[in-house]
Amino acid sequence: MHFTRSRKLAGMEKKGVWMFPPTSLSIAEEVLHAVPGLVVEVQKLDPLVQRAFAAAVAAKDLRGLYDKIPTDVESKLMPFQRDGVRFALQHGGRVLIADEMGLGKTLQAIAVASCLHDAWPVLVISPSSLRLHWASMIQQWLNIPTEDILVVLPQTGGSNKAGFRLVYSNTKGDFHLDGVFNVISYDVVPKIQSTLLDLDFKIIIADESHFLKNGQAKRTIASLPVLQKAQFVVLLSGTPALSRPIELFTQLQALYPTVYNNVNEYGNRYCKGGYFGLYQGASNHEELHNLMKATVMIRRLKKDVLSELPVKRRQQVFLDLSEKEMKHIRALFRELETVKIKMQSCDSQEMIDSLKFNQKNIINKIYNDSAEAKIPAVLDYLATVIEADCKFLIFAHHQPMIDAIHQHLLKKKVKCIRIDGQTPVVVRQNLVMDFQNKDDIKAAVLSIKAGGVGLTLTAASTVIFAELSWTPGDIIQAEDRAHRIGQVSSVNIYYLLANDTVDDIIWDVVQGKLENLGQMLDGQEKTLNVSQSETRPSP
């Protein structure tokens, strides 16, 4: 609201801006009109903004439910995560948590769901690469029996070491989503939309909700009615597309369909000025950002909450491998088991030595073949990291894995450097300098051996291991390419693991070795601690 003194008081004329809550605007207008010598000019809020505020004001404040979070979960939340949970509850449980990658959006969403226990069961929609990750996070944090967590997978097979209930979307006939928590991927929603609508889930968590940014995509068209029907919806996205407002429209529609009901109205206000087609630009940018923060969105960057973050956080991500990839490795594990049984019953030293040699060869074969088997799932997971638009290091050991990652990034037009055993030493430093100094170079593809020593890559605070190494020292060295002097952020380290592969063997070996190594070096344990709060990317 702008106001000025009348001309009679021109000598004292000053312009000012007063702000009032929307609900008080009409009263303020009346009061100021009654003041002699004031000229009052009211700038009417845009109708879309008015509707958004009205809907936010009408949302029920649920912060009284905060104490329903289990004590052991609440005690592990960082202060900014507690704020995120309270924000979601304050805004009626329909929000977009848009924290930067690595700040624990998954955990905040689980905490919100725990407050709304009376509205269970819960539906979780995520990218396909994160289904098993969500299931394990829910199980660990809320201590729910694994049989109460149902995961929909595209086909039979794969590993289910954790014991979740699995349902397959390629089976004929209906299937029942009757878990306490039900985890599905965006791709399956179009196939089962009518089932989802009939089940009438009251709480839905949509992870990486920017997967819905294309209003014409099948998954968006199918997901929106399901989300809109739910009473509580928590969207999670580390990349809320603030510079491309049209990509936010469908996510806002999911939260408030009656407010964001006209793409032309939204586009004309917030998406003008683009060169690549209708509504591809950005206009009234600050207004939209402030409107979202006031009504539906909470967003924190790493640098904003740095004082609350540990310097280094390790997190496991369990990959979902298909039966095709697993079949061969299962056969090798059976072979390994046969050799172990023979060794136990053998009393000839010569025969034992022969069996040990055979055992070593099989384990090496499992190591090599596990890398090949993991490639599709690793590339699938990388899609979420690429979308986050942050700099990252990705380590691997086998050449086929390194090649596949490098080729995938080039195909996706992600600028990157690559350092492996074949990279000449004289070239390496130039590549490091490029990565450190050029903002458009987003990824460093590194072999654990060659890229793990002597390089400073502190421009990244996200480190990903596509594979493990048998030597814990190599892993620490690789982690510390980013976690070293010059790093001003908290470093997130993601281990991409697959059950029933060599990862099962190496993780146990590495844990034990690191513990011993640490005690020898400085009297302290140096195990790869992966606490429950740390089992997730949060792109």
Secondary structure, DSSP 8 states (H G I E B T S, - for coil): -EEEE-GGGGGG---EE----GGGHHHHHHHHHTSTTEEEE-----HHHHHHHHHHHHS---GGGGGGS-HHHHTTS-HHHHHHHHHHHHTTTEEEE---TTS-HHHHHHHHHHHTGGG--EEEEE-GGGHHHHHHHHHHHH---GGGEEEEESSS-S--TT--EEEETTSSS-----SSEEEEEGGGHHHHHHHHHHHT-SEEEETTGGGG--TTSHHHHHHHHHHHHSSEEEEE-S---TTSGGGGHHHHHHH-TTTS--HHHHHHHHS---SSSTT-S--SHHHHHHHHHHHTEE---GGGSGGGS-SEEEEEEE----HHHHHHHHHHHHHHHHHHHHHHT---HHHHHHHHHHHHHHHHHHHHHHHHHHHHHHHHHHHHHHHHT--EEEEESSHHHHHHHHHHHHHTT--EEEE-TTS-HHHHHHHHHHHHH-TT--EEEEETTTTTSS---TT--EEEESS--S-HHHHHHHHTTTSSTT--S-EEEEEEE-TTSHHHHHHHHHHHHHHHHHHHHHSS-------GGGS----
